[in-house]
């Protein structure tokens, strides 16, 4: 089998009214992503999605399109799409970084492999170890009334864990988390995510003040690239620390684990350049004796499907204890799929058709494409 051509389609999908989110990285109201189709000479077509964001990885839809057309497509066309390891190497040889762009092509290769074998990707990864993945829904750094409305809305939907964005103003952050705790009651797990927004002094002081709020974990409270600082923080606060922005590459994962800088690693295919990269990082966590949780960049349907397969197949991804961010389609006006994913809440299920197990909706694609 050979790759004949690669099609990259920019799309712009807004978040639903009332679900626009605000974090220490800024406001997320519209998703400018890229949908990828990899065509083969045997009629199989693989789907991928690049959930690019300049404030996250430095990628935009424009850079994604250019990198694919100028660098990655020439490296892949004419190659056997089943040679995923070799093609990952070829992509890394022609350009550094660009993880979300590379992930869109790599997940399309896995989609082709699953379709060729008539198996879901999770089966190719060794088979599912869980039937469902517990999810959490995210409350942005919003005003009090909006926070209360979202917490109540999500609880009515059946969610069993809430995530609260922090990292902007310590007093406001603390008040926001207290508000969610009051709405959720004393037992429901709450996680917080500061998206690198605090310095270590602010993080230590603020997290210590949250000791009575029963916080399940604190996600990326300080900026990356200083694992010793995060290890120091981890040793002095009452809740587990999860590394997200600190772990893009395999080397990042090794560095964080070796420094004892985190209790949990946040993982997902887009951030790690694809499904195989996510497996590699989960194995580093396993060797270090810690677990992983599924993070998110608010994916649409294709990207979320790739996350579901990884979450279903890897024992180290502990969605039972640390619920997953398998929620992107719930926040967007469209998922671009013919058949929506089963995301719950409270539990998501992996699509079990061949490959990713999803079909691109051509009418939705026509509506939301921007080229």
Residue pairs with C-beta under 8 A, 6 or more apart in sequence:
1 40
1 41
1 42
1 44
1 80
1 81
1 82
1 112
1 116
2 40
2 41
2 78
2 79
2 80
2 81
3 38
3 39
3 40
3 41
3 76
3 77
3 78
3 79
3 80
3 81
4 39
4 40
4 41
4 77
5 39
5 73
5 77
6 36
6 37
6 38
6 39
6 68
6 72
6 73
6 76
6 77
6 105
7 36
7 37
7 39
8 34
8 35
8 36
8 50
8 64
8 65
8 68
8 69
8 104
9 34
9 35
9 36
9 37
9 365
9 369
9 371
10 32
10 33
10 34
10 61
10 62
10 64
10 65
10 369
10 370
10 371
11 31
11 32
11 33
11 34
11 35
11 300
11 336
11 365
11 368
11 369
11 370
12 30
12 31
12 32
12 33
12 368
12 370
13 30
13 31
13 33
13 300
13 332
13 333
13 334
13 336
13 368
14 29
14 30
14 31
14 332
14 333
15 21
15 28
15 29
15 30
15 31
15 298
15 331
15 332
15 333
16 331
16 332
16 333
18 146
18 149
18 150
18 153
19 150
19 331
20 27
20 28
20 29
20 140
21 27
21 28
21 138
21 140
21 165
21 298
21 331
22 28
22 140
22 141
22 142
22 165
23 140
23 141
23 165
23 167
23 193
23 195
23 197
24 141
24 165
24 166
24 167
24 168
24 194
24 195
24 196
24 197
25 55
25 56
25 195
25 196
26 55
28 53
28 298
31 51
31 298
31 300
31 332
32 52
32 60
32 61
32 370
33 49
33 50
33 51
33 52
33 61
33 300
33 303
34 49
34 50
34 52
34 61
34 64
34 65
34 68
34 101
34 104
35 47
35 48
35 49
35 104
35 300
35 302
35 336
35 360
35 365
35 369
36 47
36 48
36 49
36 50
36 68
36 104
36 105
36 108
37 45
37 46
37 47
37 48
37 108
37 360
38 45
38 46
38 48
38 76
38 81
38 105
38 108
38 109
38 111
38 112
39 45
40 46
40 81
40 112
42 116
44 81
44 112
44 115
44 116
45 112
46 81
46 107
46 108
46 109
46 110
46 111
46 112
46 115
46 355
47 107
47 108
47 111
47 302
47 355
47 356
47 358
47 360
48 103
48 104
48 105
48 106
48 107
48 108
48 111
48 302
49 104
49 107
49 270
49 299
49 300
49 301
49 302
49 303
49 306
50 59
50 61
50 64
50 100
50 101
50 103
50 104
50 270
51 100
51 270
51 297
51 298
51 299
51 300
51 303
51 328
52 59
52 60
52 61
52 63
52 64
52 100
52 101
53 59
53 60
53 100
53 297
54 60
56 297
57 97
57 98
57 99
57 100
57 248
57 271
58 97
59 98
59 99
59 100
59 101
63 98
63 101
64 98
64 100
64 101
64 104
67 95
67 98
67 101
68 101
68 104
68 105
71 94
71 95
72 91
72 94
72 95
72 101
72 102
72 105
74 94
75 87
75 90
75 91
75 93
75 94
76 87
76 90
76 91
76 105
79 86
79 87
79 90
81 87
81 108
81 109
81 112
81 113
82 109
82 112
82 113
82 116
84 106
84 109
84 110
84 113
84 276
85 276
87 106
87 109
88 102
88 106
88 273
88 274
88 276
88 277
91 102
91 105
91 106
92 102
99 248
99 270
99 271
99 272
99 273
99 277
100 270
100 271
100 297
102 273
102 274
103 269
103 270
103 271
103 272
103 273
103 274
103 275
103 277
103 306
105 274
106 269
106 273
106 274
106 275
106 276
106 277
107 269
107 274
107 275
107 302
107 303
107 306
107 356
110 121
110 124
110 274
110 275
110 306
110 309
110 355
110 356
111 121
111 355
111 356
112 355
113 121
113 124
113 355
114 120
114 121
114 123
114 124
114 354
114 355
114 356
114 357
115 354
115 355
117 124
117 354
118 354
119 354
120 309
120 350
120 351
120 352
120 353
120 354
120 355
120 356
120 357
121 275
121 306
121 309
121 313
121 355
121 356
121 357
122 128
122 308
122 309
122 310
122 312
122 313
122 350
122 352
125 275
125 279
125 309
125 310
125 313
125 314
126 313
127 313
128 312
128 313
128 350
129 312
129 313
129 314
129 315
130 311
130 312
130 319
130 320
131 312
131 349
132 344
132 347
132 348
132 349
133 294
133 308
133 311
133 312
133 319
133 323
133 324
133 326
133 347
133 348
133 349
133 350
134 160
134 161
134 319
134 320
134 323
134 324
134 346
134 347
134 348
135 159
135 161
135 319
135 323
135 324
135 325
135 326
135 327
135 343
135 344
135 345
135 346
135 347
135 348
136 159
136 160
136 161
136 162
136 163
136 189
136 191
136 323
136 324
136 325
136 327
137 154
137 157
137 159
137 161
137 162
137 163
137 327
137 330
137 345
138 162
138 163
138 164
138 165
138 193
138 325
138 327
139 147
139 150
139 151
139 154
139 162
139 163
139 164
139 165
139 176
139 180
140 150
140 165
141 165
141 166
141 167
141 168
141 172
141 173
141 176
142 150
142 176
144 175
144 176
144 179
147 164
147 176
147 179
147 180
148 179
148 183
151 162
151 179
151 180
151 183
151 184
152 183
154 162
154 345
155 162
155 183
155 184
155 188
157 345
158 344
158 345
158 346
159 344
159 345
159 346
160 188
160 189
160 323
160 345
160 346
161 188
161 189
161 190
161 191
161 216
161 323
162 180
162 184
162 188
162 189
162 190
162 191
163 190
163 191
163 192
163 193
163 219
163 325
164 176
164 177
164 180
164 190
164 191
164 192
164 193
165 176
165 192
165 193
165 194
165 195
166 173
166 176
166 177
166 192
166 193
166 194
166 197
166 198
166 206
167 173
167 193
167 194
167 195
167 196
167 197
167 198
167 221
168 197
170 198
170 202
170 205
170 206
173 192
173 194
173 206
174 206
174 209
174 210
177 190
177 192
177 210
177 213
177 215
178 213
180 190
181 190
181 213
181 214
184 190
186 214
187 214
189 214
189 216
189 323
190 213
190 214
190 215
190 216
191 215
191 216
191 217
191 218
191 219
191 242
191 322
191 323
192 210
192 215
192 217
192 218
192 219
193 218
193 219
193 220
193 244
194 203
194 218
194 219
194 220
194 221
194 222
195 219
195 220
195 244
195 245
196 220
196 221
196 222
196 223
196 224
196 245
197 221
198 206
198 221
198 222
199 222
199 223
200 222
200 229
200 232
200 233
203 218
203 221
203 222
203 233
203 237
204 233
204 236
204 237
207 215
207 218
207 221
207 233
207 237
207 238
207 239
208 236
208 237
208 238
210 238
210 239
211 238
211 239
215 238
215 239
216 239
216 240
216 322
217 239
217 240
217 241
217 242
217 263
217 264
217 293
217 322
218 237
218 239
218 240
218 241
218 242
219 241
219 242
219 244
219 266
220 242
220 243
220 244
220 245
220 246
220 266
221 230
221 233
221 241
222 229
222 230
222 233
223 245
224 243
224 245
224 246
224 252
225 246
227 246
227 255
227 256
227 258
227 259
227 261
228 259
228 261
230 241
230 243
230 246
230 256
230 259
230 261
230 262
231 259
231 260
231 261
233 241
234 240
234 241
234 260
234 261
234 262
234 263
240 263
240 264
241 261
241 262
241 263
241 264
242 262
242 263
242 264
242 265
242 266
242 293
242 322
243 256
243 261
243 262
243 264
243 265
243 266
244 266
244 295
246 252
246 256
246 261
246 262
247 253
247 256
247 262
247 265
247 266
247 267
247 271
247 281
248 271
248 272
249 272
250 277
250 280
250 281
250 284
253 265
253 280
253 281
253 284
253 285
254 284
255 261
256 262
256 265
257 265
257 284
257 285
257 287
257 288
257 290
258 288
262 290
263 290
263 291
264 290
264 291
264 292
264 293
264 318
264 322
265 281
265 282
265 284
265 285
265 290
265 291
265 292
265 293
266 292
266 293
266 294
266 295
267 278
267 281
267 282
267 285
267 292
267 293
267 294
267 295
267 310
267 317
268 278
268 294
268 295
268 296
268 297
268 307
268 310
268 325
269 275
269 277
269 278
269 303
269 306
269 307
269 310
270 297
270 299
270 303
271 295
271 297
272 278
272 280
272 281
275 306
275 309
275 310
278 310
278 314
279 310
279 314
281 292
282 292
282 310
282 314
282 316
282 317
283 316
285 291
285 292
285 316
286 316
291 316
291 317
291 318
291 321
291 322
292 314
292 316
292 317
292 318
293 317
293 318
293 319
293 322
293 323
293 324
293 325
294 307
294 310
294 311
294 317
294 319
294 324
294 325
294 326
295 325
296 307
296 325
296 326
296 327
296 328
297 303
297 328
298 327
298 328
298 331
298 332
299 307
299 328
299 329
300 328
300 329
300 332
300 334
300 335
300 336
301 329
301 335
301 336
301 337
301 340
301 341
301 358
302 336
302 337
302 356
302 358
302 360
303 328
304 326
304 328
304 329
304 335
304 341
304 343
305 337
305 341
305 351
305 356
305 357
305 358
306 356
307 324
307 326
308 326
308 341
308 348
308 349
308 350
308 351
309 350
309 356
309 357
310 317
311 317
311 319
311 324
311 326
311 348
311 350
312 350
317 324
324 348
326 343
326 348
327 343
328 335
329 335
329 337
329 340
329 341
329 343
330 343
334 364
334 367
334 368
335 341
335 364
336 360
336 361
336 364
336 365
336 368
337 358
337 359
337 360
337 361
337 364
338 358
338 359
338 360
338 361
339 351
339 358
339 359
341 348
341 349
341 351
341 358
342 348
342 349
342 351
350 357
351 357
351 358
